[in-house]
């Protein structure tokens, strides 16, 4: 229970930092716009199996899709919550794939990520670095499967700013 509460706190830390208008999340994909396959919240938990007493970390994203554009935010925490990161996400959608630029608030590194919808999951893969930031650690998923988070307390952005088609 303690881990779930701490992970919830980490996830809530980044709800307002992205320049997106927000509304409460239902955790479900926007059923009014079947094309908005990337609108919602996803997360993955990272635990140290060799040291189960340590708090789990993880990575969570909240995205909104408008047409072919997507924006949102993320939060990440290493195992035992020893380092955290949060930042903004922006990109372009082409079918089941979104090419994203993920900006670390910790180091200002901008990573290029390919996010692919597979069923309810979001397959998240780093494909490059657009801008190298400071010599600090980034807490951004590199090659993970994020699961749709129906119980999230995060706020789903309603639209990207500036407003797009």
Residue pairs with C-beta under 8 A, 6 or more apart in sequence:
2 55
3 55
3 56
6 55
6 81
7 45
7 55
7 56
7 57
7 58
7 77
8 153
10 57
10 58
10 60
10 75
10 76
10 77
10 81
10 84
11 43
11 60
11 75
11 152
11 153
11 154
12 153
12 154
13 75
13 84
13 86
14 73
14 74
14 75
14 86
14 87
14 105
14 154
15 22
15 62
15 73
15 154
15 155
16 22
16 155
17 73
17 86
17 87
17 88
17 105
18 71
18 72
18 73
18 87
18 88
18 89
18 157
19 71
19 88
19 160
19 161
20 64
20 71
20 72
20 73
20 157
20 158
20 159
20 160
20 161
21 157
21 158
21 159
21 161
22 155
22 156
22 157
22 158
23 155
23 156
23 157
23 158
24 155
24 156
25 40
25 41
25 62
25 152
25 153
25 154
25 155
25 156
26 150
26 156
27 40
27 41
27 148
27 149
27 150
27 151
27 152
28 40
28 148
28 150
29 36
29 37
29 39
29 40
29 148
30 36
30 39
30 40
30 65
33 39
33 65
35 65
35 67
36 64
36 65
36 66
37 65
37 93
37 96
37 117
38 63
38 64
38 65
38 70
38 93
38 98
38 115
38 117
38 122
39 63
39 64
39 65
39 156
40 62
40 63
40 148
40 149
40 156
41 60
41 61
41 62
41 63
41 148
41 149
41 152
41 154
41 156
42 60
42 61
42 63
42 121
42 122
42 146
42 147
42 148
42 149
43 58
43 59
43 60
43 61
43 146
43 147
43 149
43 152
44 58
44 59
44 60
44 124
44 141
44 144
44 145
44 146
44 147
45 56
45 57
45 58
46 56
46 57
46 58
46 59
46 78
46 79
47 54
47 56
47 57
47 79
48 54
48 56
48 79
48 80
51 79
54 79
54 80
55 79
55 80
55 81
56 79
57 76
57 77
57 78
57 79
57 80
57 81
57 139
58 76
58 77
59 74
59 75
59 76
59 77
59 124
59 139
59 140
59 141
59 144
59 146
60 74
60 75
60 76
60 146
60 149
60 152
60 154
61 72
61 73
61 74
61 89
61 122
61 124
61 146
62 72
62 73
62 74
62 152
62 154
62 155
62 156
62 157
63 70
63 71
63 72
63 89
63 98
63 156
63 157
64 70
64 71
64 72
64 156
64 157
64 158
64 159
64 160
65 93
65 98
66 159
66 160
66 163
66 164
66 165
67 164
67 165
68 92
68 93
68 94
69 90
69 91
69 92
69 93
69 160
69 164
69 165
70 89
70 90
70 91
70 92
70 93
70 98
70 100
70 160
71 88
71 89
71 90
71 91
71 157
71 160
71 161
72 88
72 89
72 157
73 86
73 87
73 88
73 89
73 157
74 85
74 86
74 87
74 88
74 89
74 102
74 140
75 84
75 85
75 86
76 84
76 85
76 86
76 139
76 140
76 141
77 83
77 84
77 85
77 139
78 84
78 137
78 139
83 106
83 137
83 139
84 106
84 139
85 104
85 105
85 106
85 107
85 137
85 138
85 139
85 140
86 105
86 106
87 102
87 103
87 104
87 105
87 106
87 140
88 102
88 103
88 105
89 100
89 101
89 102
89 103
90 100
90 101
90 160
91 98
91 99
91 100
91 101
91 113
91 115
92 98
92 99
96 116
96 117
96 118
97 114
97 115
97 116
97 117
98 114
98 115
98 116
99 112
99 113
99 114
99 127
100 112
100 113
100 114
100 115
101 110
101 111
101 112
101 113
101 130
102 110
102 111
102 112
102 113
102 140
103 109
103 110
104 110
104 111
104 133
104 138
104 139
104 140
106 136
106 137
106 138
106 139
107 133
107 134
107 135
107 136
107 137
107 138
108 131
108 133
108 134
109 129
109 131
109 132
109 133
109 134
109 138
110 129
110 130
110 131
110 133
111 126
111 128
111 129
111 130
111 138
111 140
112 126
112 127
112 128
112 129
112 130
113 124
113 125
113 126
113 127
113 140
114 124
114 125
114 127
115 122
115 123
115 124
115 125
116 122
116 123
116 125
117 123
118 145
120 147
120 148
121 145
121 146
121 147
121 148
122 145
122 146
122 147
122 148
123 145
123 146
124 141
124 142
124 143
124 144
124 145
124 146
125 142
125 143
126 140
126 141
126 142
126 143
